[in-house]
Amino acid sequence: MTSAASPHLTGGLNTLVISGRVDADRAEFTPRGELVHGCADVLARTLAELPATITRVDLDMRGVHFMDTAGLQFLDVLGDYGLARATTVTTTNWNGQPRRILELAGLDTTDPLRTAAHDPAPAASSAVAVERAERLHVLQSEVEQLRQAIASRPVIDQARGILMATHGCTSDQAWHILRETSQLSNTKLRDVAAAVTASAESDGPPPPPELREALNKALARRPHS
């Protein structure tokens, strides 16, 4: 036999509504709204009205669209209830921003209470998540640098060829000239190469004064084979 849970319980300005049903030994709830200040109290009142015969409580969280740190208190109330009553408690179907908060907290996004029950060091899990995020950021930076290098290769090769033809230097010498010009003028290598290439055209503009000065210095310092 199925009976209705107590009437909808709301906290604050109706930021959270918990509805559901209770069978003989199982309660199923669908919280809707936000897990913010007061949500743990709303949950505590809901759980307090459950009959002693309940051995399992399942919460479907898909209706929760926002969560701040109060949501972690919400989970603490659930976890404490499960431990005190020797009751199985689950929270599933986390989505959107609440799911992201769980990730940042190092909790299992499929069921954060499972993490709390079986992971003796959630802080360590959080540290691992942070480390993975940092590695991903480094990898993304490396990929972006590689993309820029590939895009810059043609114009750099052109500039090296121009320097070789104009100043009678080798390919390696031309490379050193471009690189030193970049360092002396605090200009990206690609921009230096583009300026050299543009200035070689019949009606091309000369390099800017600071770049031209750096180029002349680099030419004077060029290594000789």
Phi, psi and chi 1 to 4 in degrees:
 res  aa     phi    psi   chi1   chi2   chi3   chi4
   1 MET       -  137.9  178.6  178.1  177.7      -
   2 THR  -108.3  134.6  -59.3      -      -      -
   3 SER  -123.7  153.5   62.2      -      -      -
   4 ALA   -75.4  147.0      -      -      -      -
   5 ALA   -70.5  170.3      -      -      -      -
   6 SER   -58.0  157.4   52.5      -      -      -
   7 PRO   -50.1  157.6  -26.2   34.6      -      -
   8 HIS   -49.1  132.4  -70.4 -173.8      -      -
   9 LEU  -107.5  130.9  -60.6  174.1      -      -
  10 THR  -124.6  148.8   60.7      -      -      -
  11 GLY  -120.0  146.4      -      -      -      -
  12 GLY    59.1 -133.0      -      -      -      -
  13 LEU   -92.2   58.0  -61.4  176.5      -      -
  14 ASN    53.9   39.4  -64.4  -30.2      -      -
  15 THR   -77.8  -19.0   54.8      -      -      -
  16 LEU  -142.7  131.5  179.2   67.3      -      -
  17 VAL  -124.7  128.7  174.2      -      -      -
  18 ILE  -114.8  114.8  -59.1  178.1      -      -
  19 SER  -124.7  166.9   59.1      -      -      -
  20 GLY   164.4 -157.9      -      -      -      -
  21 ARG  -145.4  159.4   65.3  179.3 -172.1  176.9
  22 VAL  -126.9  122.8  177.4      -      -      -
  23 ASP   -92.8 -167.8  -69.5  -31.9      -      -
  24 ALA   -60.3  -43.3      -      -      -      -
  25 ASP  -130.2   11.1   59.9   -7.4      -      -
  26 ARG  -139.7  138.5 -179.9  176.6 -179.5  179.3
  27 ALA  -118.1  133.7      -      -      -      -
  28 GLU  -121.8  121.7  -62.3  178.1  -12.8      -
  29 PHE  -122.3  151.5  -68.0  118.1      -      -
  30 THR  -130.1   87.4   55.2      -      -      -
  31 PRO   -63.8  144.1  -18.9   32.5      -      -
  32 ARG  -138.2  134.3  -61.2 -174.3 -177.2  -81.3
  33 GLY   121.5 -130.2      -      -      -      -
  34 GLU  -125.8  140.5  -57.3  177.3   -6.6      -
  35 LEU   -95.4   87.1  -62.4 -174.0      -      -
  36 VAL  -127.7 -169.1  -66.0      -      -      -
  37 HIS   -51.2  127.0  178.4   70.0      -      -
  38 GLY   101.5  -14.9      -      -      -      -
  39 CYS   -65.1  -35.2   66.6      -      -      -
  40 ALA   -65.8  -35.5      -      -      -      -
  41 ASP   -67.7  -40.5  -66.2  -25.7      -      -
  42 VAL   -60.4  -44.9  174.0      -      -      -
  43 LEU   -64.9  -42.9  175.3   63.1      -      -
  44 ALA   -59.9  -39.9      -      -      -      -
  45 ARG   -67.2  -37.8  -68.6 -163.7  -63.0  -90.5
  46 THR   -64.2  -45.4  -58.2      -      -      -
  47 LEU   -67.7  -34.2  -65.2  174.8      -      -
  48 ALA   -64.8  -24.4      -      -      -      -
  49 GLU   -88.9   -1.5  -64.5 -177.1    5.6      -
  50 LEU   -73.9  143.7  -68.8  177.2      -      -
  51 PRO   -69.6  159.1   23.3  -33.0      -      -
  52 ALA   -68.7  -13.8      -      -      -      -
  53 THR   -78.6   -8.8   55.4      -      -      -
  54 ILE   -69.0  127.6  -66.2  -63.6      -      -
  55 THR  -117.6   -4.0   60.0      -      -      -
  56 ARG  -150.4  135.9 -177.0 -178.0 -178.4   92.8
  57 VAL  -129.3  121.9  178.2      -      -      -
  58 ASP  -118.9  130.2  -63.1  -46.6      -      -
  59 LEU  -116.6  125.9  -78.6   76.8      -      -
  60 ASP   -95.4  111.4 -174.7  -26.1      -      -
  61 MET   -94.6   11.3  -53.7  -59.5  -66.5      -
  62 ARG   -65.3  -20.4   73.6 -175.5   66.9 -162.3
  63 GLY   -85.5   -1.8      -      -      -      -
  64 VAL   -92.1  119.3  174.0      -      -      -
  65 HIS  -108.9   -6.6   55.5   80.5      -      -
  66 PHE  -149.3  147.5  179.8   82.1      -      -
  67 MET  -153.6  133.3  166.9  178.9  169.3      -
  68 ASP  -114.4 -162.2   60.0   17.3      -      -
  69 THR   -62.7  -18.8   54.3      -      -      -
  70 ALA   -63.9  -24.6      -      -      -      -
  71 GLY   -63.1  -29.8      -      -      -      -
  72 LEU   -69.8  -32.6  -59.4 -179.6      -      -
  73 GLN   -67.2  -37.6  -60.8  173.6    0.3      -
  74 PHE   -55.7  -45.8 -177.3   93.7      -      -
  75 LEU   -67.2  -36.1  -67.8  174.5      -      -
  76 ASP   -62.0  -40.9  -75.0  -18.7      -      -
  77 VAL   -62.5  -43.3  170.2      -      -      -
  78 LEU   -63.2  -45.8  -83.5  174.1      -      -
  79 GLY   -62.2  -42.8      -      -      -      -
  80 ASP   -63.8  -37.8  -69.2  -15.7      -      -
  81 TYR   -63.6  -45.0  175.7   87.4      -      -
  82 GLY   -62.1  -41.0      -      -      -      -
  83 LEU   -68.9  -42.8  -70.1  174.8      -      -
  84 ALA   -67.6  -34.9      -      -      -      -
  85 ARG  -100.8    2.1  -56.8  -73.0 -174.3   90.5
  86 ALA    52.4   45.3      -      -      -      -
  87 THR  -113.2  139.2  -60.1      -      -      -
  88 THR   -74.9  127.1  -60.1      -      -      -
  89 VAL  -128.8  131.1 -177.5      -      -      -
  90 THR  -131.5  150.3   69.3      -      -      -
  91 THR  -132.9  117.8   59.6      -      -      -
  92 THR  -129.2  173.8   57.2      -      -      -
  93 ASN    63.4   45.2  -64.6  -37.0      -      -
  94 TRP   -76.9  137.2  -66.9   85.0      -      -
  95 ASN  -138.6  165.7  -63.3  -63.6      -      -
  96 GLY    57.7 -138.4      -      -      -      -
  97 GLN   -62.3  -41.0 -173.0  -92.9   -5.1      -
  98 PRO   -59.2  -39.0  -28.4   38.0      -      -
  99 ARG   -62.3  -39.2 -177.4 -177.0  178.7   92.4
 100 ARG   -64.3  -38.9  178.2   57.4  178.8  158.1
 101 ILE   -62.6  -41.1  -65.3  -62.1      -      -
 102 LEU   -62.1  -40.7  -65.0  179.9      -      -
 103 GLU   -61.4  -45.3  -69.0  174.9  -12.3      -
 104 LEU   -64.1  -30.1  -67.0  174.2      -      -
 105 ALA   -82.6   -4.3      -      -      -      -
 106 GLY    75.8   26.0      -      -      -      -
 107 LEU  -101.1  158.1  -62.4  175.1      -      -
 108 ASP   -70.0  118.6 -173.5  -22.2      -      -
 109 THR   -75.5  -15.4   55.3      -      -      -
 110 THR   -80.6  -30.1   59.1      -      -      -
 111 ASP  -166.5   91.6 -176.3    3.0      -      -
 112 PRO   -60.3  -25.3   19.0  -31.5      -      -
 113 LEU   -69.2  -28.1  -69.6  178.1      -      -
 114 ARG   -65.8  -37.9 -180.0  170.8   57.3 -166.4
 115 THR   -63.4  -45.0  -56.8      -      -      -
 116 ALA   -64.2  -33.5      -      -      -      -
 117 ALA   -79.7  -31.9      -      -      -      -
 118 HIS  -115.3  -12.4  -60.6  -71.7      -      -
 119 ASP   -99.5  110.3 -173.8   -7.6      -      -
 120 PRO   -72.4  -11.7   27.6  -35.2      -      -
 121 ALA  -140.1   73.7      -      -      -      -
 122 PRO   -60.3  -29.5   19.3  -31.0      -      -
 123 ALA   -63.0  -35.7      -      -      -      -
 124 ALA   -65.8  -40.0      -      -      -      -
 125 SER   -61.4  -40.3  -62.7      -      -      -
 126 SER   -63.5  -39.9 -179.5      -      -      -
 127 ALA   -63.3  -39.1      -      -      -      -
 128 VAL   -63.8  -41.2  169.7      -      -      -
 129 ALA   -62.6  -40.6      -      -      -      -
 130 VAL   -64.8  -42.6  170.4      -      -      -
 131 GLU   -62.6  -40.9 -177.8  179.3   -4.8      -
 132 ARG   -64.3  -39.8  -72.2  175.7  178.5  170.5
 133 ALA   -63.7  -39.8      -      -      -      -
 134 GLU   -65.4  -41.5  -68.9  175.2  -13.0      -
 135 ARG   -63.1  -40.4  -70.1  178.4  178.8  175.6
 136 LEU   -62.8  -40.9  177.5   60.3      -      -
 137 HIS   -62.9  -43.1  177.4   71.4      -      -
 138 VAL   -62.8  -43.3  170.6      -      -      -
 139 LEU   -62.9  -42.6  180.0   59.1      -      -
 140 GLN   -63.3  -37.8  -70.9  172.6  -26.1      -
 141 SER   -65.4  -42.1  -62.8      -      -      -
 142 GLU   -64.3  -40.6  -69.1  176.8   -8.4      -
 143 VAL   -63.7  -41.5  169.9      -      -      -
 144 GLU   -65.3  -40.8 -177.4   59.0   28.6      -
 145 GLN   -63.0  -39.8  -69.8  173.1    6.9      -
 146 LEU   -64.5  -41.6  179.5   58.8      -      -
 147 ARG   -61.3  -43.2  -74.3  175.3  178.4  169.3
 148 GLN   -64.9  -38.9  -67.5  178.3    0.3      -
 149 ALA   -64.8  -41.5      -      -      -      -
 150 ILE   -64.2  -41.7  -67.0  173.5      -      -
 151 ALA   -67.6  -30.4      -      -      -      -
 152 SER   -85.0  -17.0  -58.5      -      -      -
 153 ARG   -56.6  -47.0 -178.2   64.4 -178.1  -91.6
 154 PRO   -59.0  -46.7  -25.8   36.5      -      -
 155 VAL   -69.8  -32.0   69.2      -      -      -
 156 ILE   -68.4  -41.8  -67.9  175.0      -      -
 157 ASP   -62.9  -38.4  -74.3  -15.2      -      -
 158 GLN   -63.2  -44.1  -69.9  177.6   26.3      -
 159 ALA   -64.5  -38.8      -      -      -      -
 160 ARG   -62.1  -42.8  -69.0  170.4   70.4  177.4
 161 GLY   -62.7  -39.8      -      -      -      -
 162 ILE   -64.0  -44.7  -69.1  170.4      -      -
 163 LEU   -64.5  -39.7  -68.9  176.1      -      -
 164 MET   -62.8  -42.1  -69.1  166.0   64.3      -
 165 ALA   -74.2  -36.2      -      -      -      -
 166 THR   -80.5  -39.4  -56.4      -      -      -
 167 HIS  -114.1    4.7  -59.4  -78.4      -      -
 168 GLY    63.1   37.1      -      -      -      -
 169 CYS  -104.8  166.4   57.5      -      -      -
 170 THR   -81.4  172.8   66.0      -      -      -
 171 SER   -62.5  -43.2  177.7      -      -      -
 172 ASP   -64.8  -40.3  -73.8  -17.8      -      -
 173 GLN   -63.5  -40.8  -71.3  172.0  -22.2      -
 174 ALA   -62.7  -39.8      -      -      -      -
 175 TRP   -62.0  -45.6  167.0 -107.2      -      -
 176 HIS   -62.7  -37.5  -74.5  -67.6      -      -
 177 ILE   -63.6  -47.0  -69.1  169.1      -      -
 178 LEU   -62.7  -43.5  -70.2  173.0      -      -
 179 ARG   -66.5  -41.8 -172.3  173.6   64.6  178.0
 180 GLU   -70.2  -35.9 -172.7  165.3   -0.3      -
 181 THR   -61.2  -40.6  -59.2      -      -      -
 182 SER   -61.2  -44.6  171.9      -      -      -
 183 GLN   -68.7  -42.8  -65.3  171.8  -14.0      -
 184 LEU   -67.0  -34.7  -69.0  172.7      -      -
 185 SER   -98.3   -1.5   61.8      -      -      -
 186 ASN    54.4   46.7 -166.3   26.8      -      -
 187 THR  -123.1  142.3  -55.1      -      -      -
 188 LYS   -59.2  143.6  -69.4 -178.0  179.2  179.6
 189 LEU   -57.4  -40.7 -177.2   61.1      -      -
 190 ARG   -61.4  -40.1  171.1  179.4  166.4   79.2
 191 ASP   -68.7  -36.3  -65.9  -22.8      -      -
 192 VAL   -62.3  -47.2  171.8      -      -      -
 193 ALA   -62.8  -40.3      -      -      -      -
 194 ALA   -63.5  -39.5      -      -      -      -
 195 ALA   -66.9  -41.7      -      -      -      -
 196 VAL   -63.3  -43.7  170.1      -      -      -
 197 THR   -65.0  -44.3  -58.5      -      -      -
 198 ALA   -64.3  -37.9      -      -      -      -
 199 SER   -69.9  -18.5   66.3      -      -      -
 200 ALA   -80.7  -14.4      -      -      -      -
 201 GLU   -73.9  155.8  -62.4  177.4   -0.5      -
 202 SER   -58.6  -39.2   57.0      -      -      -
 203 ASP  -115.0   21.2   57.2  -11.4      -      -
 204 GLY   -74.7  150.8      -      -      -      -
 205 PRO   -74.0  144.9   29.9  -35.5      -      -
 206 PRO   -71.2  158.1   28.4  -35.8      -      -
 207 PRO   -59.9  152.3  -22.2   33.7      -      -
 208 PRO   -56.0  153.7  -23.1   33.0      -      -
 209 PRO   -52.1  -46.1  -26.5   34.4      -      -
 210 GLU   -66.6  -34.1   65.0  -83.5    7.1      -
 211 LEU   -73.8  -37.8 -167.7   58.2      -      -
 212 ARG   -65.6  -39.1 -171.9  164.5   59.2 -110.9
 213 GLU   -64.9  -42.7 -179.6 -179.0   -6.9      -
 214 ALA   -65.6  -37.3      -      -      -      -
 215 LEU   -65.7  -41.1  179.9   59.5      -      -
 216 ASN   -63.7  -39.5  -70.7  -27.0      -      -
 217 LYS   -65.3  -42.4  -71.8 -178.0  179.3  179.2
 218 ALA   -65.0  -37.6      -      -      -      -
 219 LEU   -64.6  -39.9  -75.9  166.5      -      -
 220 ALA   -67.5  -29.7      -      -      -      -
 221 ARG   -94.2    2.2  -60.1  177.8 -176.2  176.3
 222 ARG   -58.6  140.8   63.8 -179.6  175.2  179.9
 223 PRO   -68.8  143.4   25.5  -33.2      -      -
 224 HIS  -107.0  139.1  -63.6  -77.7      -      -
 225 SER   -83.7      -   55.0      -      -      -
